[in-house]
């Protein structure tokens, strides 16, 4: 599995095995008195970041309405993938299966 994720494998293991509280949420007064049931804590709210113009935004970025997804659901055409897309789907399935197995999610 480490060959798929390379040097970031250990980082992924830490991410999926449990959150490490940073303490930032404990200083947030909106959570004062709240009793958390596990290790997961809300992140500190940060200012909204802007996206460079070179990155294409999805159709729901401004309105929140995914018009392309709605159109795809109404469309009766069968999606046909090329060889590269099929291999990408297979790789995604293998990686997901391995992650589920390692962390016993299923």
C-alpha positions in Angstrom: 0.0 0.0 0.0 2.9 2.4 0.8 3.9 2.3 -2.9 0.6 3.8 -3.9 0.8 6.7 -1.4 4.6 7.0 -1.3 6.1 9.2 1.4 2.6 10.4 2.6 1.5 6.9 3.7 2.2 7.4 7.4 0.4 10.7 7.2 -2.6 8.9 5.8 -2.5 6.3 8.5 -2.6 9.0 11.2 -5.4 10.7 9.4 -7.6 7.6 9.1 -6.8 6.1 12.6 -7.9 9.1 14.6 -7.8 12.8 14.8 -5.2 14.6 16.8 -6.9 17.5 18.7 -5.1 20.8 17.9 -6.5 22.7 20.8 -7.8 25.4 18.5 -11.5 24.3 18.9 -11.1 24.3 22.7 -10.4 28.0 22.6 -13.5 28.7 20.5 -16.2 30.0 22.8 -19.0 28.5 20.6 -17.9 25.1 22.0 -17.6 26.2 25.6 -19.2 23.5 27.8 -19.7 21.0 25.0 -18.7 17.5 25.9 -17.1 15.7 23.0 -17.6 11.9 22.8 -14.3 11.0 21.0 -11.0 12.3 19.7 -12.5 14.2 16.7 -12.7 18.0 17.2 -14.0 20.8 14.9 -11.3 22.7 13.1 -10.6 26.3 13.7 -12.7 28.4 11.3 -10.4 30.3 8.8 -11.2 33.0 6.2 -12.5 31.8 2.9 -9.7 31.2 0.4 -9.9 32.3 -3.2 -9.4 30.0 -6.1 -7.0 31.1 -8.9 -8.7 31.9 -12.2 -6.7 29.1 -13.9 -8.7 26.5 -12.0 -12.1 25.7 -13.5 -15.0 26.0 -11.0 -17.8 23.5 -10.9 -21.3 24.8 -11.9 -22.4 24.7 -8.3 -19.6 26.9 -7.0 -21.6 30.1 -7.1 -25.2 29.0 -6.5 -24.8 25.6 -4.8 -27.0 24.0 -7.4 -25.3 21.2 -9.4 -26.9 21.7 -12.8 -24.6 19.3 -14.6 -25.4 16.5 -12.1 -29.1 17.2 -12.5 -28.8 17.0 -16.3 -26.8 13.8 -16.0 -29.5 12.2 -13.9 -32.2 13.2 -16.4 -30.1 11.9 -19.3 -30.8 8.3 -20.4 -27.4 7.9 -22.2 -25.1 5.2 -20.9 -21.7 6.5 -19.8 -19.0 4.9 -21.8 -15.4 5.1 -20.5 -12.2 4.8 -22.5 -9.4 2.5 -21.5 -7.6 5.1 -19.4 -10.8 6.0 -17.5 -11.5 2.3 -16.9 -8.0 1.7 -15.5 -8.5 4.8 -13.3 -11.7 3.3 -11.9 -10.0 0.0 -11.3 -7.1 1.6 -9.4 -9.6 3.7 -7.3 -11.4 0.5 -6.4 -8.2 -1.4 -5.5 -6.9 1.5 -3.3 -10.3 2.0 -1.6 -10.6 -1.7 -0.9 -7.1 -1.8 0.6 -7.9 1.2 2.8 -11.1 -0.4 4.0 -9.2 -3.6 4.7 -6.3 -1.9 6.6 -8.6 0.2 8.8 -11.4 -2.4 9.0 -14.0 0.1 7.9 -16.3 -2.6 6.5 
